[in-house]
Amino acid sequence: MSVMLRPMRLEDGAQVLAWRNTPAVAASMYTDHAITPAEHDGWLQAALHRDDRRYWIVVVDGAPAGVANLAGIDRRNRRCELGHYLADPSARGRGIGAAVEYIVLQQVFETFQLNKLWCEVLAGNEAAWRLHEGFGFTREAHLRAHIWKEGRFWDVIGLGILASDWAAARPACQARLIAKGHDLSTLIVAD
């Protein structure tokens, strides 16, 4: 199995819109409405052209399977925010999310030389925040009634990881990925 990230392109727009509107992906997002093509086009233009964002398509065995991104890239304070999802149901439960997390962490701390990566996860999405904790993230916030979605307020868990945390966690994370059959040399960001 090969997992890599490649830069999102304009021609990915229709696929990403379809993914964003699937129930499985929408369940983890802050919004709860069907995203319109016009709304998506505005989002896509920002995703592709703003300097403080990086968006990638997750590619599994040569096929697009989801999205990974960094937002709020702040070079002065050396931090940014993380988001990723697997939209292809066949990609879930196979350790691909862990591979994506590893690639992004490598990108943030090794390539971009940032000091902190932050993410927010709906409190009910235990699989996501446990994945982050397994890679060395620490819970830094429990934001009560932070998001209005589906007619009610949702709590949000805020997690962060520092470059020093990643340096300490990386060997164990690499060992787990290798044990699951991943070749670390293939977990990359491609052009």
N, C-alpha and C positions, 0 to 999 in steps of 0.2 A: 504494500500500500504506500502510495506517495502522497504527501501533503505539502502544498506550497501556497504562498500568497503572491498574487500578481496585482499590479495597480488596476484599480477600477477605471473603466473607459466609458465614454459616452454610449457606446453600443451595448453596454451592460444595463442601461437604464430600464428597459422594459422588464428584464428578468428580475432586477432588484425590486422594482415596484411590485411585481407579482409576489415575490418573497415577503416583502414588508406587509402585504395584506393577507397573508395566510394566517389562520388562527394560531398555529404553533409559534410563529415569530411575533405576531401582534400581542400574544399573551405576556411577553417579556418586555414590551415597549411601554413607554409612559403614556402614549396616546391609545385611544380605544375606538377611533373612527376609521372608516375606510379611507385610505390616502388617495386623493384624486390625482389624475395625471398632471394637472397644473401645479398642485402642491409638490408633487414628487419632482417635477422639472426644476422648480426653484431650489429644492434640497440638493438635487443632483449637481446643479451648476455650482453651488457652494462647496459640495463635497469634492468636486474635481478641480476647483480653481482657488480656493482659499489657502493661504500659506500656513494657517494654523490647524490644518486637517490633513490626514492621510487616510485614504480608503483603499482597501484591497479586496479582491475576490478570493475566497478560499477555493482552491482547486484540489480535488481529491481524485487521484488516478486519472488525471487529465480532464475531469469534468467539473464545472462550477458547482459549488455546494453551499456557499454562504458568503458572509461579509465579515471583515475585521476592520476596525478603524481606530484611529487616534484623533481626538478633538482637543481644542483648547491648548494646542502646543505652545508653550510659553518658554521661549529660549532664555529669557532673562532669569526666570525663577527655576528653570530646568525641570519642568513638570508638564504632564498632559493627562488626558482622560482616555480610558479604554472602553471599547465596545466590540462585541463580536457575537455572531449567531450562525448556526448551521441550519439552513433552510431545507436541504434535501434530507428527508426522513431516513434514507439509507445511510447517511453519514453519522447519524447519532448512535451513541452507545458503543462506538468502536475506538475510542481514545483519540478521535480527531480533534475534539475540542481542546484536549490537553496539548496536542501538537500545535494547534493554532496559538494557544496561550504561550507556549515556549517560543515560537517564532516571534511573536509580538514583543515579549520580554527581551529577547535578544536584540531586536530592532531598537527598542527604547533605550536600553542601557548600554549596549555595545556600539551600535551604529550612531544613534543620535546623541549619546553621552548625556542623557538626562538623569536627574537624581530621583524623581518620584513619578510613579504611575498611580492614578486614582480611578476608581470605578464606583458606580452606584448600581445596586441590584434590588429589584422588588423583594421585600422580605420573604414572600412566599416562594421565591425561586431558589430553593435550598440547593439544588444541584449546581447552580451557577456560583453562588457565594462559597460553597464548599470547594469547587474547582479552584477558585481564586486563592482561598486559604491554603489549599494543597501546594500552591506554587510560592508560598511565602507572604501573601498579602495578610495584612492585619486589619481587623475591624477598627475603624476610626470613628464611626458614627452610626447611630441608630436614629434615623430621621422619622419621627412619629407623624402619622397622617400627612405625609409629604406630597403624595400624588393623588389626584382625583381621577378615578378610572372606574368604568363599569358601575357608575352610580354610588361609589363609596370611596373613602380615603384609604390609601395603602401606605404602610410603612416602607421605608427604604433603608437598606444597609449600605453604608459607605465603607469601602476598603481601600487601603493604600499599601504600596510596596516601595521601598527605597532601594537605590542601587546597592547599598551594603546588605540589605535583606536578600536581594537577588543573588549576590555573590555567595552568600551563605547557603541559600536554598538550591542553587543551580545544580550542584553535583547529585543530590538526591533526586531532583526532578529529571535530570538526564538519565539516571539509572532506571527510574520507573518507566520512562519512555522507551528505553532500550529493551527492558523486560517485556514491554507490550509489543515488541517487534518493529519499532521505528528505527530507521537509520538516521541519526542526527545530521549527517551531512546533506540529507535531502530536505530537511526542514528549513526552507529558505524563503526569502522574498525575491522573486524573479522580476526581470525587467519587463 
